[in-house]
Amino acid sequence: MNTTTQATTQATTTTTLRAEGFSCPSCIAKIEKQVGRFIGVASVTVHFASWRIEITHDPSVVGVDELVAAAKKAGYVARPAAF
């Protein structure tokens, strides 16, 4: 029996969301936990001072709308941002 192993690489992208309403470290942890639950999300970084959420993810697995919905589920309004 001949088997072949193919190496696959995930194409990741970084999506930046602007969020409103978080005011403490527990808010940041809540957002990171909720958004980070998705398969395909490699990392979530919340920037407290600028209200930015940077998410590195595989867009073929999880889309921007799902990421925005996850932030909303955590209790925060978020929108895609250019920077």
C-alpha positions as CSV (number, residue, x, y, z in Angstrom):
1,M,0.0,0.0,0.0
2,N,1.4,3.4,-1.0
3,T,0.5,6.4,1.1
4,T,1.2,10.0,0.4
5,T,1.3,12.7,2.9
6,Q,0.4,16.2,1.8
7,A,1.6,19.2,3.7
8,T,-1.1,21.9,3.9
9,T,-0.6,25.4,5.2
10,Q,-3.3,27.6,6.5
11,A,-3.6,30.9,4.9
12,T,-4.2,33.3,7.8
13,T,-5.2,36.9,7.8
14,T,-5.5,39.5,10.5
15,T,-8.8,41.2,11.0
16,T,-9.1,44.4,13.1
17,L,-12.3,45.2,14.8
18,R,-13.1,48.4,16.7
19,A,-15.1,47.8,19.8
20,E,-17.0,50.0,22.2
21,G,-17.8,49.8,25.9
22,F,-15.0,47.7,27.5
23,S,-13.5,49.4,30.5
24,C,-11.4,46.9,32.5
25,P,-9.1,43.9,32.2
26,S,-11.9,41.4,32.8
27,C,-13.7,42.9,29.7
28,I,-10.6,42.2,27.7
29,A,-10.4,38.6,28.9
30,K,-14.1,38.1,28.1
31,I,-13.6,39.3,24.5
32,E,-10.5,37.2,24.0
33,K,-12.1,34.1,25.4
34,Q,-15.3,34.4,23.3
35,V,-13.6,35.3,20.0
36,G,-10.8,32.8,20.6
37,R,-13.3,29.9,20.8
38,F,-13.6,29.6,17.1
39,I,-11.8,26.9,15.2
40,G,-9.5,28.8,12.8
41,V,-8.7,31.6,15.2
42,A,-4.9,31.5,15.9
43,S,-4.8,34.6,18.2
44,V,-6.8,37.4,19.7
45,T,-5.3,40.6,21.0
46,V,-7.4,43.3,22.6
47,H,-5.8,46.8,22.7
48,F,-7.4,48.5,25.6
49,A,-6.4,52.1,24.9
50,S,-7.5,52.1,21.2
51,W,-10.5,49.8,21.6
52,R,-9.1,47.5,18.9
53,I,-9.4,43.8,18.6
54,E,-6.8,42.1,16.3
55,I,-7.7,38.6,15.3
56,T,-5.4,36.3,13.3
57,H,-7.5,33.7,11.7
58,D,-8.1,31.4,8.7
59,P,-10.8,33.2,6.7
60,S,-11.9,30.0,5.0
61,V,-12.9,28.6,8.4
62,V,-14.2,31.7,10.3
63,G,-15.4,34.9,8.7
64,V,-15.5,38.5,9.9
65,D,-19.2,38.4,10.5
66,E,-18.7,35.5,12.9
67,L,-16.0,37.4,14.7
68,V,-18.2,40.5,15.1
69,A,-21.0,38.2,16.4
70,A,-18.6,36.7,18.9
71,A,-17.7,40.1,20.3
72,K,-21.4,40.9,20.5
73,K,-22.1,37.7,22.4
74,A,-19.4,38.8,24.8
75,G,-21.4,42.0,25.3
76,Y,-19.6,44.5,23.1
77,V,-20.4,46.2,19.9
78,A,-17.7,45.7,17.3
79,R,-17.2,46.7,13.7
80,P,-14.5,45.9,11.1
81,A,-11.9,48.6,10.9
82,A,-9.2,49.4,8.3
83,F,-6.6,49.9,11.0
